[in-house]
Amino acid sequence: MSKRDYRAQRTCLGCGAREEQARLIRLVVGAQGDLKIDRSAEARGGYLHVARACWQAFLRRKSLHRAFRAEVSKDAKEELIRELMKRYGE
């Protein structure tokens, strides 16, 4: 594969499958420990598929420290899922 054909790959925090970065939702941890959907932030981030099954798996995960280098509360994850449902209607 030439550099021209290269597509960045990221791992979904819900299901663990690898996917092209452009097909995933990018998440970052805000200053108060909340999760935000933000494709352009220069902060440490993680990715999720646009699928309810991945969102539910993401909620069940106990530690996301490796992805965000910060602990994320269950309340912050639940608030993010509500925001995803509003935006993506899944």
Residue frames as a rotation matrix with the C-alpha (Angstrom) as fourth column:
MET 1
0.585 0.811 0.000 0.00
0.811 -0.585 0.000 0.00
0.000 0.000 -1.000 0.00
SER 2
-0.334 -0.701 0.630 1.45
0.651 -0.655 -0.384 3.37
0.682 0.282 0.675 -0.95
LYS 3
-0.840 -0.030 -0.542 1.34
0.461 -0.564 -0.685 6.38
-0.285 -0.825 0.488 1.35
ARG 4
-0.838 0.540 -0.079 -1.30
-0.499 -0.699 0.512 7.89
0.221 0.468 0.856 -0.87
ASP 5
-0.135 0.808 -0.573 -3.68
-0.161 0.553 0.817 4.96
0.978 0.202 0.055 -0.19
TYR 6
-0.787 -0.263 -0.557 -3.07
0.450 0.373 -0.812 4.94
0.421 -0.890 -0.175 3.58
ARG 7
0.192 0.854 0.483 -6.07
-0.199 -0.448 0.872 5.45
0.961 -0.264 0.085 5.86
ALA 8
-0.670 -0.453 0.588 -5.50
-0.621 -0.092 -0.778 5.98
0.407 -0.887 -0.220 9.60
GLN 9
-0.019 0.613 -0.790 -6.91
0.204 0.775 0.597 3.14
0.979 -0.150 -0.140 11.71
ARG 10
-0.544 -0.066 0.836 -8.25
-0.761 -0.381 -0.525 3.48
0.353 -0.922 0.157 15.26
THR 11
-0.796 0.240 -0.556 -9.73
0.368 0.921 -0.128 1.04
0.482 -0.306 -0.821 17.77
CYS 12
0.072 0.917 0.393 -13.33
-0.233 -0.368 0.900 1.38
0.970 -0.156 0.187 18.98
LEU 13
-0.753 -0.333 0.568 -13.52
-0.582 -0.067 -0.810 1.73
0.308 -0.941 -0.144 22.79
GLY 14
0.179 0.896 0.407 -16.74
-0.953 0.260 -0.154 -0.27
-0.244 -0.361 0.900 22.76
CYS 15
0.949 0.315 0.006 -16.23
-0.296 0.899 -0.323 -3.37
-0.108 0.304 0.946 20.62
GLY 16
0.287 -0.928 0.238 -12.44
-0.170 0.195 0.966 -3.24
-0.943 -0.317 -0.101 20.21
ALA 17
0.478 -0.069 0.876 -12.57
0.795 0.457 -0.398 -3.56
-0.373 0.887 0.273 16.41
ARG 18
-0.532 -0.702 -0.474 -10.24
0.307 -0.681 0.664 -1.50
-0.789 0.208 0.578 14.22
GLU 19
0.484 0.725 0.491 -11.80
0.815 -0.170 -0.553 0.88
-0.318 0.668 -0.673 11.70
GLU 20
-0.267 -0.502 0.823 -10.83
0.739 -0.655 -0.160 3.82
0.619 0.565 0.545 9.52
GLN 21
-0.778 -0.149 -0.610 -10.53
0.569 -0.578 -0.585 6.90
-0.265 -0.803 0.534 11.72
ALA 22
-0.911 0.412 -0.023 -12.96
-0.375 -0.803 0.463 8.89
0.172 0.430 0.886 9.55
ARG 23
-0.251 0.859 -0.446 -15.76
-0.059 0.447 0.893 6.37
0.966 0.251 -0.061 10.26
LEU 24
-0.183 0.103 -0.978 -15.52
0.900 0.419 -0.124 6.68
0.397 -0.902 -0.169 14.05
ILE 25
0.773 0.430 0.467 -16.70
0.136 -0.831 0.540 9.27
0.620 -0.354 -0.700 16.59
ARG 26
-0.324 -0.942 -0.090 -13.82
0.405 -0.052 -0.913 10.95
0.855 -0.333 0.398 18.43
LEU 27
0.811 0.550 -0.200 -14.15
0.368 -0.214 0.905 11.53
0.454 -0.807 -0.376 22.18
VAL 28
-0.361 -0.897 0.255 -12.04
0.166 -0.331 -0.929 13.67
0.918 -0.293 0.268 24.49
VAL 29
0.114 0.315 -0.942 -12.08
0.982 0.110 0.155 14.22
0.152 -0.943 -0.297 28.25
GLY 30
0.461 0.155 0.874 -12.94
0.190 -0.979 0.074 17.78
0.867 0.132 -0.480 29.27
ALA 31
-0.427 -0.694 0.579 -11.43
-0.340 -0.471 -0.814 19.77
0.838 -0.545 -0.035 32.14
GLN 32
-0.125 0.470 0.874 -14.11
-0.992 -0.057 -0.111 18.62
-0.002 -0.881 0.474 34.60
GLY 33
-0.778 -0.258 0.573 -13.75
-0.315 0.949 -0.002 14.95
-0.543 -0.182 -0.820 33.64
ASP 34
0.340 0.938 0.074 -16.72
-0.277 0.175 -0.945 15.01
-0.899 0.300 0.319 31.28
LEU 35
-0.454 -0.424 0.784 -16.63
0.574 0.534 0.621 13.37
-0.682 0.732 0.001 27.86
LYS 36
0.188 0.457 -0.869 -17.12
-0.421 -0.762 -0.492 15.43
-0.887 0.459 0.049 24.72
ILE 37
0.478 -0.018 0.878 -17.51
0.764 0.502 -0.405 14.63
-0.434 0.865 0.253 21.04
ASP 38
0.699 -0.327 -0.636 -14.77
-0.371 -0.926 0.069 16.64
-0.611 0.187 -0.769 19.38
ARG 39
0.830 -0.354 0.430 -12.96
0.553 0.617 -0.560 15.71
-0.067 0.702 0.709 16.19
SER 40
0.545 -0.606 0.579 -10.61
0.216 -0.566 -0.796 18.71
0.810 0.559 -0.177 16.22
ALA 41
0.916 -0.200 0.348 -9.41
-0.400 -0.386 0.831 18.89
-0.032 -0.901 -0.433 19.86
GLU 42
0.180 -0.937 -0.301 -5.71
-0.486 0.181 -0.855 18.47
0.856 0.300 -0.422 20.43
ALA 43
0.051 -0.068 0.996 -6.36
-0.980 0.189 0.063 16.53
-0.193 -0.980 -0.057 23.62
ARG 44
-0.936 -0.319 0.149 -5.89
-0.312 0.948 0.067 12.82
-0.162 0.016 -0.987 24.24
GLY 45
-0.100 0.972 -0.214 -8.86
-0.986 -0.126 -0.113 11.03
-0.137 0.200 0.970 22.71
GLY 46
-0.715 0.024 0.699 -10.61
0.012 1.000 -0.022 7.76
-0.699 -0.007 -0.715 22.01
TYR 47
-0.714 0.411 -0.567 -13.01
-0.679 -0.208 0.704 6.52
0.171 0.888 0.427 19.33
LEU 48
-0.433 0.671 0.602 -16.42
-0.077 0.638 -0.766 4.82
-0.898 -0.378 -0.225 19.12
HIS 49
-0.870 0.306 0.386 -18.44
0.470 0.281 0.836 3.36
0.147 0.910 -0.388 16.25
VAL 50
-0.651 0.757 0.058 -21.80
-0.758 -0.652 0.006 4.95
0.042 -0.040 0.998 15.48
ALA 51
-0.230 0.552 -0.801 -23.62
-0.106 0.804 0.585 1.87
0.967 0.219 -0.126 16.81
ARG 52
0.464 0.535 0.706 -25.71
-0.740 -0.203 0.641 1.38
0.486 -0.820 0.302 19.94
ALA 53
0.900 -0.153 -0.409 -24.03
0.276 0.925 0.262 -1.98
0.338 -0.349 0.874 20.67
CYS 54
-0.097 -0.992 0.080 -20.63
0.633 -0.123 -0.765 -0.25
0.768 -0.024 0.640 20.86
TRP 55
-0.179 0.097 0.979 -22.05
-0.491 -0.871 -0.004 2.49
0.853 -0.481 0.203 23.09
GLN 56
0.813 0.543 0.211 -23.46
-0.467 0.391 0.793 -0.10
0.348 -0.743 0.572 25.52
ALA 57
0.610 -0.683 -0.401 -20.14
0.672 0.714 -0.195 -1.99
0.419 -0.150 0.895 25.59
PHE 58
-0.291 -0.695 0.658 -18.38
0.211 -0.717 -0.664 1.32
0.933 -0.054 0.355 26.25
LEU 59
0.302 0.505 0.809 -20.65
-0.693 -0.466 0.550 1.91
0.655 -0.727 0.209 29.26
ARG 60
0.977 0.148 -0.156 -19.75
-0.027 0.805 0.592 -1.50
0.213 -0.574 0.791 30.73
ARG 61
0.221 -0.970 -0.106 -15.98
0.475 0.202 -0.856 -0.97
0.852 0.139 0.505 30.48
LYS 62
0.721 0.049 -0.692 -14.48
0.691 -0.139 0.710 -0.30
-0.061 -0.989 -0.134 33.86
SER 63
0.171 -0.754 -0.634 -11.25
0.307 -0.570 0.762 1.43
-0.936 -0.325 0.134 32.93
LEU 64
0.850 0.050 0.525 -10.53
0.520 -0.247 -0.818 3.79
0.089 0.968 -0.235 30.07
HIS 65
0.663 -0.632 -0.401 -7.28
-0.060 -0.580 0.813 5.05
-0.746 -0.515 -0.423 31.57
ARG 66
-0.214 -0.791 0.573 -5.23
0.600 0.357 0.716 3.66
-0.771 0.497 0.398 28.69
ALA 67
0.088 0.325 0.942 -7.22
0.973 -0.230 -0.011 5.60
0.213 0.917 -0.337 26.08
PHE 68
0.713 0.368 0.597 -7.65
0.308 -0.929 0.204 8.91
0.630 0.039 -0.776 27.89
ARG 69
-0.427 -0.875 -0.226 -4.89
0.515 -0.030 -0.857 8.75
0.743 -0.483 0.464 30.54
ALA 70
-0.773 0.323 0.545 -7.58
-0.614 -0.594 -0.519 9.80
0.156 -0.736 0.658 33.01
GLU 71
-0.823 0.566 0.039 -10.36
0.514 0.773 -0.372 7.93
-0.241 -0.286 -0.927 34.77
VAL 72
-0.731 0.674 0.106 -13.87
-0.416 -0.564 0.713 8.61
0.540 0.477 0.693 33.48
SER 73
-0.735 0.500 0.458 -16.90
-0.404 0.220 -0.888 8.30
-0.544 -0.838 0.041 35.76
LYS 74
-0.666 0.592 0.455 -19.94
0.702 0.704 0.111 6.19
-0.254 0.393 -0.884 34.90
ASP 75
0.273 0.780 -0.563 -22.06
0.474 -0.618 -0.627 9.38
-0.837 -0.095 -0.538 35.05
ALA 76
-0.167 -0.423 -0.891 -19.84
-0.567 -0.698 0.438 11.02
-0.807 0.578 -0.123 32.41
LYS 77
-0.973 -0.185 0.139 -20.17
-0.015 0.650 0.760 7.94
-0.231 0.737 -0.635 30.18
GLU 78
-0.303 0.939 0.163 -23.96
0.847 0.343 -0.406 7.87
-0.437 0.015 -0.899 30.58
GLU 79
0.288 0.352 -0.891 -24.21
0.013 -0.932 -0.363 11.58
-0.957 0.093 -0.273 29.72
LEU 80
-0.621 -0.582 -0.525 -22.13
-0.554 -0.148 0.819 10.96
-0.554 0.800 -0.230 26.59
ILE 81
-0.848 0.349 0.399 -24.45
0.487 0.810 0.327 8.13
-0.209 0.471 -0.857 25.51
ARG 82
0.173 0.938 -0.302 -27.47
0.648 -0.339 -0.682 10.46
-0.742 -0.078 -0.666 25.87
GLU 83
0.077 -0.237 -0.968 -25.67
-0.468 -0.866 0.175 13.03
-0.880 0.439 -0.178 23.68
LEU 84
-0.901 -0.435 -0.010 -24.83
-0.239 0.476 0.846 10.35
-0.363 0.765 -0.533 21.09
MET 85
-0.464 0.807 0.365 -28.48
0.787 0.565 -0.248 9.25
-0.406 0.172 -0.898 20.96
LYS 86
0.391 0.587 -0.709 -29.58
0.200 -0.806 -0.557 12.84
-0.898 0.076 -0.432 20.34
ARG 87
-0.120 -0.558 -0.821 -26.99
-0.665 -0.569 0.484 13.42
-0.738 0.604 -0.303 17.62
TYR 88
-0.842 -0.392 -0.370 -27.04
-0.536 0.538 0.650 10.10
-0.056 0.746 -0.663 15.82
GLY 89
0.005 0.998 -0.059 -30.55
-1.000 0.005 0.006 8.85
0.007 0.059 0.998 16.59
GLU 90
-0.560 -0.267 -0.784 -29.41
-0.350 0.934 -0.068 5.27
0.751 0.236 -0.617 17.12
